[in-house]
Amino acid sequence: MRHKILLVSAALTMIAAAYLLIPPAYALEKAQMRARASAVQPVQFDIYLPLQHQAELDQLLSDLHNPNSPKYQKWLTPEQFKSRFAPPWSVIGKVSQELSSKGLQVTEVHTQYLHVTGTVGAVESAFSTRIAHAVFANGKTTLAATQPVTLSPELTAAGAVLMGFSNTIHMRSHAVLVPQNRYSPTGPYWFDDLKQAYDFPSFQVYNGEGVNIGILMTGGFNPPDMKNYFGHEKLASPNITEVAIAGGAPFAFPNSFETHLDIQQAGGMAPGAKIVLYNLPDLSDFAITVGLATIIESNRVDVVNMSFGGPELFYTAEYNNGVDQGQILNLYEALFKQGNAQGITFVASSGDQGALPAPALACFLQNATSSCGSFRASVEIPASSPHVTGVGGTNLITTYSALNPNLDSAYISEAAWGDPLLTDIFYGTPAKGPYWGSGGGNSIYFKKPWFQNSVNTGSTMRTVPDLALQMGGCPFGAVTPCPLNRSATVVAIDGGANGEFFGVIGTSVSAPDFAGLLALKIERLHHRLGNENYDIYALAAAQEKGSALRVFHTDIDGFNGKYHTKHGYNMVLGNGTLYGKDFILAPNVPSAGIPQTPSNP
């Protein structure tokens, strides 16, 4: 079975070695403070201002997604949005004048923020703080405030939020390399295996042509690896371009493997789509918000994939020395709202730590022991935003016969049982109860959105995820032996002179897979989708009422450390996993068949 025995014992060694070389992608990572910065050192940062006419914007977003409204899908241009909802020039002028009086200059005016330059001394004087050099564990340096910044009464009255000078990274990517690298009923799967299993439409019918997919991630990509990966499945590499955000980050093995995974999965699901990598310097809130603003203002892509996240708890005062950072989540919301108003769809992985992604605060202390506490329940931002589709995951089983080798990957079953971990592979803390599984639960910031009223979520708050696809399980650090039927996916990245294939798991697989499927839906419908959650929950409600269109695999067994799956919506898999053709409302077109055939190359 050539397709399912490619990765031989030599590659197994490389996988184990590669995983050991990858430093933990810690969230809530704090840079170590060093010497105070020189007062004359140049600096730059952003000041965000709240949108105006918020109630009008919320009503517009509802109308844009309501088929009965005359405004349905009449998406705004960035210019139209700016003219209606951007902060008024009177406020911008006052803020600019206030900053100028402190020796700080507004050099760029964007729809939702001002880009400001000056010196360390001016920043310290303007915001009553001290700025120091700081170093992260990976050696990257930054400038950070040694104490909370204080806004002037004028800036406070304007609702200004300063983004910059933080020594904390709240987010991490959602993927892990795994020791298994074998072909079997549980993979590791190529994209075309998953397209057959989830009944995507034939490549000959829909391939994403004319659609642009944005990948928001840190780390550049390596074109030879893309040629290697897609060429293995008899396809040319997709059209991939890169936009560097704040300088971006270079391609490096293994630090770019998340970037490669996102491009390869989204591009594999929609080989005719154009891929735009928005390459962030890191996963700081500063970099992510600039990346989102760039995406929205350029209005170039139709779907944006974000395979990263951080627990909402990490933004509470408890985890930030008594300073509530909920305003950062409000900034994300404002950006997602603008994107939705322009018809852009945002997709995010729901997380890989089940319902328990946040170690107790005491466990982050340098000398913490196992008595510091346990992992705590939280959902992760950006998946928890009502304006983003959060994607969870399962372990998938497909057709396989060692006696009759072929490439058939037809769906058999799937489950969402998570894996207990021996140690904290995510943050490196001694917290008790680490868990691997599909992220889900209740938001502590966002109320239940209107579209979730069509199903029984069991909560008055926004719940996550919205749906799911294959993610895989049994990472390094799991209590072994893991139970049977843990799946994985293939990623290609330069692990040597000729590149290598690796096994990878996480909702960083399921999210870009869904982004690729959305590209097929956009191609079929000939228009953008905006906030896809409206459609997802309408389809789920219709299926529950007996619709002939079966969109979701339901009644999948599973547990994510706090919640069990159940019939209908649940906080492990949302509404379930997908039947691809039915989801894009094309049930009668030919299906993607056996991999490496004309219908599914």
N, C-alpha and C positions, 0 to 999 in steps of 0.2 A: 504494500500500500504506500506508494511513493509519497503521496501528499501527506500522509500521517506518520511517516518515519524519518522525515528529513533531519530532525534535530537529534544527533547521535551523541554517544558518550563524551566525545571531546567537547561538544557544546555544553554538556551538563557541568563540566568543570568550570567553563567560562561563566556560566550563570551564577554559580555559587561565589566565584571570585568577584564578579561584578557587584553582587549585592553587598559583599563585605566592603567594597570600595565606596559605596554610596553613603555619605554621612546622613544621619537622620534629618528629615525635612521638618525641623521643629517649628511648630507654631508657638505663639507667645514667647518667641525668642528675643531676649534682651541683650543688646550690645553692651559691652563693658566700657564704662566711662574712663577716659584718659585725661590728658591735660586740657586746660581751658584753651579755647581757640583764640587766635589773635583778633583783636578788635577790628583790624583793617581787612580781614579775610573776606572776600566776596561771598555772598550767599544768595539763594533764590528759593522762593516758596510760593504757595498758593493761598489765597483768601477766597473761600466759598461764601456766596450770598444766597439766601433763600429765594426760591421762585416766587413770583407774585401770582395772585388770582388762583390760589390752590384749589378752592372748591370748584371753580370753573374748569380747571385742569382735570380734576377727578371725574367730573361729569362728562367731559370730552372723552376721556379714556373709556368710560362706560359706553358712550354712544359709538365710539369707533369699533367696539367689539360686539355691538348689538345688531344682529341682522335686521331687526325691525326699525332701526333708526335710519333716517336719511343721511346721516354722517358715517354710516357703516363703511369701514376700511378706506375712508378718504384721508389717508395719512398726510400729516403735515411735512413740509420741508423743514430743514434746520432753521432757515430764515423765518418761516412762518411761526415756528415755535418760539424763536427768540423774540419776535415782535410782540407776541401775546403774553409770554410767561417769564421772560428773563427779568432779573431785577431792574427796576426803573433807573434811568440815567441820573435822576436826582440822588438816589442812594449811592450809585457807583461814583458820582462826583464827590459826595461827602466823604466816602471811604477813601478815595484816592487822595483827596486833600488832607485828610487826617494822616495817612501814611506818609505823604510828602512832608508834612510838618515834622515828622520824626526821622527824616533822612532816608525814606524808603520810596522807591519809584515803581509805579504800576507800568509794566512794559507791554503787557498783553491783556486785552479784555475779551474773555470768552463768554459763552452764554450763561454759565453758572459760576464762573470763578474768575479772579484776577490773578495774573502772574506778576509777582513782585520781586524786585532785586534790591540789593543794598549791601551793607556790611554787617559783620557779627556785632560790632559795637552798636549800630543803629537798632538791630533786632533786640539786643539786650536792654537797651534804653526804652524802646517802644513797648515791650511786652514784659518788663520787670522780671527778667530771667537771666540765666547764665548759659552760654553755649560752650560745649566741650567736644573734643574729638571722642569718637566711640568706635569700638571694633566688635564686629560679630564673630561668631565661632569660626566661620569660613574665611576669615581674614578681611572681609569687606569693611571699609571704613565709612563713617557718616558723621555728620554734625548733629548733636542732640542737645535738647534742653535738660539741664540738671534739676530743674524744678518746673512745675506747671507754669505755662505762659498765662499772663493776665491781660485781657483785652481792655482797651480804653472804654469809657462809657459810650462814646460815639460808635465804636465797632460793635459793642454789645447790643446797642439799640438797633443796629442794622441787621442783627442776627448773624454776624460774621463768624466763620469757623476757620481757624488757621490750620492748614495741612502742611506739615513739615516739622523737622526738628524732633522727631520721635525716635527713641532707641528700641522700639518694640515692633516686631512683626507678628501679626495676629493669625495670618493665613499659612496654610501648607497645601501642597499638591496632594491629590488623592490617587496615588498609584504606588505599588510596591512590586519589585521584582521577586520572583518565586523560585524555589529550588527545583520544582518539577519543570521539565521541558520535554514532554513526550506527546505523542499523538495517540489518542484513545477516545473513548466515548465522551470525555470531558475536555478534550482539546490537548494542548493549547490551540485555540481557534484563530484562523485567519478571518478577515472581514467577510469573505464570501461564504464561509461556513455559517456565520451568524446571519447573513442575508437569507440563506436558504432556510435556516431554522426558524426565523421569525417572519417568514413569508413576505419578504420584500418583493416589489415588482421586478420584472425582468429588466436587465440592463438595456435590452433593445427597446424598451418602452420608456422608462424614466431613468436618467443617470445624473440628474442635477444640472444639466446644461442651462446656462444663463443665470445661475444662482451663485451668489458670493457668500462663503462661509468665513467668519472671523474666528481665529483662535487667539485667545488672550492668555498668554503664558510667559514665563521667564525662560530664556535660553534660546539661542539660534538653532537652525536646522542644517543638516548636512545633505546636500542634493544627491551624492552617490548612494546614501542609505535609502533615499526615497526611490531611486531607480532600482535598487536591489530589492526592496520590499514589494513594490508594485509589479516589477518585472517577474517576480516569483509567481504571481498570479496572472501572468500574461497580459498585463496592462501597462500603458505608459504612465509615468508620474503625472499627477494632476498639475495644473498651473498654480504654482506656489510663489507668492511674493511676501516680502517682509517689510514691516513698518517698525522702526526702532522707537521705543518710547523712553524718553529721558536717557538716550544712549543705548538702551537695551542691554542684553547680556550675550556674550559670544557663545558659539557652539562649543560644547565640551562634553566629553564622555566621562562620567555618566550623567552629568547635571542636566543635559538636554533630553533625557529619555522621556520625560513627561511631554515635552513639545512634540517629539517624534510620535509618541503614542496618539496624541490628539489629532495631529495631521493625518496619520495613517488610518486611523479609524474613521474620522469624518470623511476623508478623501476616498477611502475604500467604499463607504456606503453610497457616496455620490461622486463617482470618478469624473463626471463631466463638469462638476462645479469648480469654481476658482476658489483657492484657499488664500486667505490673507492672515499671516502671522503677525500679531501685534506683540512684539517682543519687549517684555518688561525687564527692567534691571533687577527686580526682585519682587516678592509678593507683599511688599509693604502697602498699607492703605494709600499712601501718597502716590505710589507708582500705579496702583490699580485704578484709582480715581482719574488720574491723568490719562491712562489707557482708555477707560470708558468714555471720557470726554472726547478724546481723539476719534474714537469709533463713531460716536454720535454726531459730532460736528462734521466729519467727512461724509457720513451717511453712505458709505461705500458698500457695506456688507448687509446681508439680509438676516443672517443668523449668527449669533455669537456664542461660542462654547467657552465655559469657564470651569476647568477641572481642578478647582481649588476651593478652600473654604476655611473658616475658623468658627469655633463655637460662639454663639451670641453671648455666653457668659463672660468671655474674654473682654467684652466691651463694657461690662458693668463696673461700678465704682470699686467693688470688692477686689477685682483683679488689676486695678489701676491706681493703687495708692489713694483710694478714696475719691478719685475723679471719674465721674460717669462719662463714658465716651460714646453714649448712644447717639450723639449728634453725627458721628461718622456713619452710622447706619442710615440716618436720615439723608446724608449726602448720597449714599448709594441709591436710596429710594428715588431721590430726585433725578438722578442720572438714568435709572431704569425707566422711570415714567417718561422722560423725554424720548428715550429710545423706542418705547412702545408707541408713543404718539406718532413717531415717524415710521411705524410698521416693523421695527427691528424686534426680533425674537431673541430672548436671552435664555440660555440653557446652562445649568450648573450641576455638578455632581453633588449628591446629598451627603457624602462622607463615608469613610470606611471603618468608623469606630462604633457602628451600631447607634444605639440611642445614648451612649455614654462617652462622649468625646472630650470631656473636660476634667483633667486631674484636679483634685482639691488644691487650692492655692498654696497651702503649706508644703505641698510636694515639690514645688518649684524652688524651694530654698536650697542653698548650696549643700547643706549638711542634712538634708531631709532623709528620714528612714521610712521603712514600710508602715510605721505608725502614723504617717502624715495624713492619711485619709484615702479615699477611694475616688474612682472616676465618677463624674456626675453627669446627669442627664442635661442635654442641650441640643438644639438644632444648630446648623451651621449656616452662616451668611456666606455667599450670596444666595444659596438655594432657598433660604427661608423667606426671601423677599416675595411678596405676592405677585411681583412683576417679573419673576424668573421662574422657569420650570425646573424643579428639583428632580433629579433622576437617581433612583436607588438601584439595587442590583441583586442578582441571584447567582446560583450555580446551575449551569445548564448541562443537560444530558442529550446527546444526539445519537443518531444511527452509527453503529460501528460493528464491523465483523472482521476479525483477523483471518477467518477462513475464506472470506469472499472480499478481498481488498478492493476498495473503490473510494471515491471522494465524497460519497453521500453523507450529508450532515443534516438529515431531516430531524425535526423536533421530536423528542421522546417525552421529556418532562423537565422540571426544574424545581429547586427548593431554595429557601433563603435562611437556612440555619447558619448562624454565625459561628465563629471559632474563638473560644477563650484563649487568651495569650498568657504565657508565663511571665513576660516582662513587658514594660511599656516601650514598644518599638516606635512610637510616634513622637514622644517628647523626651524620653530618657529619664523619666521620673520614677520614684519607687511607689507610686500610687497603686492601690489595690484594684483588682477587677478590670484590667484592660481587656478589650474585646474587639474582634474583627467582625464586621458585618455591615449591612445596608443601613446608612444613616437615616434617622427619622425621629419624629417627636413633635412637641409643641413649641412654637415661638413664644418668647417672653416679651417681644417688642411689637409684633404685628398682629392686629386683630384678624379674625376670620374674614377672608375676602368673600365678596359676593358669590363668586363662581363655586366656592366650596360648599355653599348651601344646597347644591343639587345632589349631594351625597351625604351620608352620615359619617362625618369625621370624628364625632364624639368629643368635640372641643369647641370653645368659643374663640380660640386663637387660630392663627395660620398654622397648618400642620404640613409636615414634610414626610416623605416625598410625594410627588404627583403621579409618577409611574416608575417603571423599572425595566432594565434589560440585563443581560449577563454581565457580572462583575468578577466572579471567581472568589477563591478563598484558600485557606491554609498557608498563611505567610510564614516567613521565618519568625521564630519566637512563639509560634502557636503551641498549645498543649498537644503533644504528639503521642501516638499517631492521630492525625486528623481523621475524622470520619470519611467514608468513601464519597466519591462523586463531587470532589472539589474541582472547579474548572479554572481555566486560565486563557489568556489571549497572547498572540505573538506580536512583538514589536521589534523593529530593526533599528539598530544604532551602532555606531562605529566602536566596536570593542576590540578591534585589531586592525591589521593592515587591510583586510578585505571586508571589514564589517561583520556583524554577528546578528543572529536572531536570538531573542530572549523571551521567556515567559513573563507575563505581567498580569497583575490582578488589581481590582479597585473600581470604584464608581467613575474613575477617570477613563474607564473603557465604555461604560454604559452611556455617559453623557455625550461624548462626541459621536457615538453610534446614533443616538437620537437626533443630534444636530444634523447628521447626514440624511436621516430619514425626513426631517423637516425640509431639507433642500429639495428632495423629491416631491414633497407636497407642494412647495412653492412652484416648482416647475410645472406640475400638473394643473394648478389653479391659476397660474399666471399672475399672481400678486403676492405681496408680503402678508405675513400672518399676525404681526404684533404680538401681544401677550397670548401665547398658545394655550394657556391654562383655561381660558374660557371654552375653547373647543374640547379640550381633554375631558373636562368635567361634564360637558353636555353629552359627549359620546358615552361616558361611563354611566350617566343617568339613563340614557336611552337604552343601553345594553341591559341595565338592571330591570328596565320596564318591558323587556322582551323584544327589543329591536332585532331584526334579522341580521344586522351588521354586527358581527362579533369582533370587537376591537381589542379587547383585553383578555389575556389568560388570567383567570381568577382562581381562587381557592388553592393557592400555592402555599405549602407548608413552610413555616419559618419562624425565626426568633432573632431579635437584634440586641439582646442583652436586657431589654426592658419590656418590649412589646412583642406579642405574638401576631402572626398573620391571622386573618379571619375572612369570612365571606364579605365581599364588597371592599370599600376603602379600608386600608389599615396603615399604621405608621411604620411599616417595614417596607412595603412595596407600593404604597399609594393605591392607585386603581388597578395595578397589575402590570404584567409585561404585554408586549404588543404583537398583534397580527399586522404586519407592515402595510399590506395592500388595503386592508379595511380601514386602517388609521388614516391613510391619505385619501380615503373615499374612492378607491379604485378597485373594488373587490373582484371585478370580472376580467382584469387584464392578466396576461400571463405572469407566472411567478418566476422569481429567481430560482433556477433549478440547481442541479449538482454543480459544485464549484469547478471552475476552469472549463465551462461550456459557454456557448454564445450568450445564453441568458444570464450567466453569472460568472464572468471572467474575474 
